[in-house]
Amino acid sequence: MIMPADRLTTLEIRAAEQERTIEELSGQIAEQWTVIERMQRKLDALTDRFLALEEQAAPDVPVTKPPHW
């Protein structure tokens, strides 16, 4: 049978491991958030460039009545 002191030590070890794991996960989340923000800025810039190029490339279509009118 496990002695009470051993149980306490086991619980302290588990708590320390869980705390370390939480810190690691927190760091990974912070890194991923930085990457996501950078990717969002790039996507926004590419969207703006695409829309600008689309406006330049699109010919002005004259508004006319169809031939059957």
Backbone bond lengths (Angstrom), bond angles and torsions (degrees), N, CA, C in turn:
res aa  C-N    CA-C-N  psi(-1)  N-CA   C-N-CA  omega(-1)  CA-C   N-CA-C  phi
1 M - - - 1.452 - - 1.527 109.26 -
2 I 1.338 115.21 146.52 1.462 120.60 -179.34 1.526 109.40 -79.14
3 M 1.293 114.85 133.66 1.460 120.62 179.87 1.527 109.17 -77.65
4 P 1.332 118.45 153.54 1.459 121.22 179.91 1.523 113.20 -57.32
5 A 1.311 119.03 -36.95 1.467 121.29 178.70 1.526 110.01 -65.75
6 D 1.332 116.41 -39.42 1.464 120.47 177.83 1.523 110.68 -65.26
7 R 1.310 116.59 -39.31 1.470 120.35 178.18 1.516 110.62 -63.07
8 L 1.329 116.60 -41.45 1.458 120.97 179.60 1.521 110.35 -65.09
9 T 1.315 116.56 -42.80 1.468 120.80 177.84 1.520 110.59 -62.22
10 T 1.320 116.16 -43.80 1.474 120.62 178.36 1.525 110.72 -60.41
11 L 1.316 117.17 -43.67 1.463 120.46 179.17 1.525 111.52 -65.59
12 E 1.315 117.38 -38.75 1.467 120.74 178.07 1.521 111.00 -65.00
13 I 1.332 116.40 -39.95 1.469 120.42 178.08 1.522 109.93 -64.21
14 R 1.315 116.91 -45.74 1.475 120.75 178.21 1.519 111.49 -59.70
15 A 1.330 116.38 -44.23 1.466 120.35 -179.85 1.526 110.54 -62.38
16 A 1.323 117.39 -41.53 1.464 120.99 179.17 1.525 110.85 -65.57
17 E 1.339 117.43 -41.50 1.466 120.82 178.26 1.525 111.22 -64.88
18 Q 1.314 116.33 -40.64 1.460 120.12 179.05 1.531 111.01 -66.01
19 E 1.313 116.47 -39.29 1.464 120.24 178.30 1.525 110.66 -63.35
20 R 1.335 116.19 -41.99 1.468 120.77 178.17 1.526 110.35 -63.81
21 T 1.317 116.56 -43.22 1.464 121.18 179.08 1.524 110.90 -62.39
22 I 1.310 117.37 -42.51 1.467 121.39 178.96 1.521 110.47 -62.24
23 E 1.328 117.09 -41.97 1.462 120.86 178.89 1.528 111.00 -63.72
24 E 1.339 116.82 -41.97 1.468 120.72 178.03 1.524 110.81 -62.57
25 L 1.329 116.36 -45.37 1.464 119.89 179.82 1.518 111.38 -64.29
26 S 1.316 116.57 -38.39 1.455 120.29 178.35 1.528 110.40 -62.33
27 G 1.320 116.31 -42.06 1.467 120.44 177.80 1.519 111.92 -63.41
28 Q 1.320 116.06 -41.57 1.464 119.80 178.59 1.523 111.40 -64.76
29 I 1.315 117.08 -39.81 1.462 120.71 178.21 1.521 110.31 -63.66
30 A 1.318 116.94 -41.43 1.461 120.67 178.68 1.530 110.45 -62.62
31 E 1.332 117.37 -42.86 1.467 120.93 177.08 1.521 111.16 -62.06
32 Q 1.317 116.89 -45.91 1.459 120.76 -178.94 1.527 111.01 -63.74
33 W 1.316 117.30 -37.04 1.462 120.09 179.61 1.519 110.26 -64.99
34 T 1.352 116.05 -38.84 1.462 120.25 177.28 1.527 110.25 -62.21
35 V 1.327 116.31 -43.65 1.468 120.69 179.04 1.523 110.12 -63.85
36 I 1.306 117.62 -43.33 1.470 121.57 -179.83 1.527 110.37 -61.90
37 E 1.319 117.40 -43.42 1.466 119.92 179.36 1.524 111.10 -63.60
38 R 1.342 116.89 -41.76 1.467 120.35 178.89 1.531 110.22 -63.59
39 M 1.340 116.68 -42.92 1.459 120.33 179.09 1.530 111.02 -65.02
40 Q 1.329 117.81 -36.81 1.459 120.87 178.96 1.525 110.66 -64.85
41 R 1.348 116.68 -41.15 1.467 119.59 177.76 1.525 110.75 -63.19
42 K 1.344 116.87 -41.61 1.467 120.00 178.39 1.519 111.08 -64.93
43 L 1.319 117.05 -41.13 1.465 120.77 178.94 1.522 110.38 -62.92
44 D 1.321 117.08 -43.30 1.466 120.78 178.07 1.525 110.99 -60.92
45 A 1.340 116.81 -43.67 1.463 120.77 179.81 1.529 110.42 -64.54
46 L 1.322 117.37 -43.09 1.465 120.46 178.85 1.525 111.60 -65.61
47 T 1.314 117.05 -37.43 1.464 120.85 177.50 1.522 110.17 -62.70
48 D 1.327 115.99 -44.79 1.467 119.84 178.44 1.524 111.14 -61.48
49 R 1.339 116.45 -43.64 1.467 119.58 179.59 1.522 111.04 -64.18
50 F 1.325 116.24 -41.96 1.462 120.00 179.99 1.522 110.97 -62.08
51 L 1.325 116.29 -45.09 1.468 119.07 -179.81 1.513 111.51 -64.50
52 A 1.335 117.21 -38.29 1.467 120.47 178.25 1.527 110.33 -65.11
53 L 1.325 117.29 -43.96 1.471 120.52 178.30 1.523 111.13 -65.44
54 E 1.303 117.11 -37.87 1.458 120.77 179.46 1.524 110.47 -64.32
55 E 1.325 116.42 -39.83 1.472 119.70 178.12 1.521 111.32 -65.85
56 Q 1.327 117.35 -38.13 1.466 120.89 -179.55 1.528 111.38 -71.02
57 A 1.320 117.10 -36.37 1.456 120.99 -174.93 1.527 112.99 -81.92
58 A 1.299 117.35 -25.58 1.467 120.03 -176.71 1.526 109.62 -75.06
59 P 1.325 116.37 121.47 1.467 118.25 177.41 1.528 109.37 -71.86
60 D 1.308 113.98 151.09 1.459 118.48 176.46 1.526 108.67 -72.42
61 V 1.291 115.29 118.13 1.463 120.94 179.98 1.529 107.90 -89.58
62 P 1.321 116.39 118.26 1.470 117.67 179.61 1.529 110.63 -69.10
63 V 1.291 114.47 143.75 1.452 119.86 178.25 1.537 106.89 -87.65
64 T 1.313 115.26 109.86 1.463 120.70 -179.78 1.518 108.03 -132.63
65 K 1.323 113.56 161.54 1.463 118.17 177.52 1.527 108.48 -79.76
66 P 1.312 117.45 145.70 1.451 120.01 176.13 1.537 110.34 -59.70
67 P 1.327 118.09 155.84 1.476 121.34 -175.95 1.516 114.14 -60.72
68 H 1.295 118.90 -25.16 1.462 119.96 -176.75 1.527 111.96 -82.41
69 W 1.297 119.30 1.67 1.475 120.07 179.93 1.472 110.07 -86.78
